[in-house]
Amino acid sequence: MKTVTVEEIKARLVAGETINLVDVREPHEHEEYNIGGVLLPLGEIQSNQINNIEALKEKEVILYCRSGNRSGQAALILESEGFKNVWNLSGGMIKWQEKF
């Protein structure tokens, strides 16, 4: 599984780059704090309810969660579903909030 650091993502966002972010946390977590992107909880990914991100199959997708664990699981699932360029945000929102 490919990983990306919070510093790398922050730099890309600051530079104005468009990034396909997918938050795999629960809605209440997303409402509390997020860095953007689509909310698609891990449970929905596990249930193969990925229609709303199907258009990203050939594009870079960066998954994030609280710590990097759920997004890591989601990355493996999406790769098995044919997504070509999936990345896990290492350390998740815990690391993001520590740094920024």
C-alpha positions, 0 to 999 in steps of 0.5 A: 500500500502506498502512503503519503504524509500530511506534510506532502498533502498540506503542501499540495493543498497550499499550492492549490492543487486539486486532490481527490480526497476521500474521508472514510470516517463516520459522518460525525467525525467528518463534521467535527473536523476534515480536510475536504473531499468526499465522505465515504465511511469504511462500512460503505466501502466494505459493503461495496457502495462505492458508486459515488467515487467510481469515476476516480478509478483511474485517478489518484485517490487519497484516503484518510481517517482518524489514524490511518488504520481505516483508510489503510483498510479502505485502500486495500479494498479499493485496490481490489476493486480496480482503483489504480492509484490509491494512497493512504494518508499516514497518521490521519487526522491525528497527525494532521492536527498535531502538525497543523 
